[in-house]
Amino acid sequence: MAIPTHSAFDPTNTYVHLEDGGEAMPVTVTATFWQELMTGDYHSEETTRVANGDGWLVTKFHMSNDSPTWEMHPAGDELLYLLSGAMQIILEDQGGNRVVELRMGEACLVPRGLWHRPMVRTSGDLLAITYGKGTQNRPA
């Protein structure tokens, strides 16, 4: 199902899955979306397609607090683009944590398999483009 070109949507509440092959599928964000992806207990066709399909998930988050979890994407890299505010992206390297400072309009790439988490300096919006298949989380 392609997104109608005449309809605007809020990317905070509707993600987009850019599927290999060229289709862009809207994904309605439910309260259990991320939990379903992490546990494999899918309750919607959209979540099942994201979990089992190949492609990139485009998400937008409004962040006013530090992330309570670390995140890791084993199947692909992630692009983080800061739309507004100021944040630090903490990357867990073998030699210790590395900090990437992001200000409005700046981006960073998080390599596949690297644990990371955003820390908020000034509330703002973060756009993430993730090859999210197999994404894992753990408490901070």
C-alpha angles and dihedrals in degrees: 000000000000123000109258109248091222096057124081119207139185109249089207090067100026118045123193125228109207100205124206104258094046107278119135110207122192114227118202109221112229128186089258100041097108094039090053091051093049096046100037091233098128120192100178138047089236093056091045091052092049092047097045101031132083118241147073127299115216113203138168124207130189104215126194097152135045115269111267091212142049115235133205132185111203097182102052151350124278130224115211116193120183110219095180140352128029128282144165120224110211113209118195105221127178090254094050137281121331121201125215113194113216125192127180110300095019128114140191136195120233111203119231114270095022118125112229144163137187121240115200119228095165122010113258151130124286123196115205127191108191138174082217104176108135095009113177132201134194132179117273 
